């Protein structure tokens, strides 16, 4: 056997696919720590090497893949519009760098989505988040209890002994809260799908719940409430008789619309209950200022940059006007509207919306609980996007692309085209 054949066999093996997936998930969710402990160049190098390795894996597995189903068309359209925005960007080099970051994390998600199925992805994510949450708790105990000194290079302030807030290795309390909700969903699905024994699952859930509490992030309660409502609704749909499932879907849709209207009408009461008045006030002021700049370039936006950390116009001027140092719009939808205009926002909403509908329809008819993971995750990302821009960069963007790809693999118009070429029966309507 030649050396090239041995390398190809290694890259195409299931063991290597699992190891690669764990490496990608660790790099993606620990990106903040890698950047702070080393440098942004180190993080970019890690992501670049993983992308190159992923390209090799996909090449070795090319006979298993369909070019039509390599990525959702809505994702490709969004990436294309972000790339075209370099033409009118205020800084073309920074837009190019921002787009490369966007593409890099998306490519990693696409690779993982093609080499691992849903259950394998859930298990790999569960293993990764267990480790990162343990490390986060360990560092918070070391900083806030044992040494009583902040770890400034990681942003850890050592507040655990006084009840928080803590942020672990994720950079902010809201990011930690976001990760703990993702972890809780993943751990519960692992447990319910019998991938984990109670001996591991229960401590894992307790760990995520403990860090969610100490994060003191008001977003955790909002996300938990949204996920809880969706989980109950999905359970009702899954247990409804097939002939009544459509009616149940419509009734639940009306109830959700009414609940959203009530939440909007009672928004001030809800904000007061969450003790998030100051946070919401800051966000409202920021969003109003952003709309002033959106009005100057309503269709195309100011060009894609991703995070505001690069300090380009109009971000620097917005922060100057507000006498603040925001690193994002604190809302993914406003961020897309500012950077890519109305056209970009429509593409982004189509991308996330189509994925959510597809995953919901699949989860409503498939018996295995593992299919509920994708719609629950997409709802978490959609709700979080209303208060942070996590779904546009790093782990949030990675998860959005991964879940959209997973939803498209199971329920897509491309299956009919593939079936026409192969003679297979399309699975557009998956059965229980």
Order of alpha helices (4+ residues) and beta strands (2+ residues): alpha-alpha-alpha-alpha-alpha-alpha-alpha-alpha-alpha-alpha-alpha-alpha-alpha-alpha-alpha-alpha-alpha-alpha
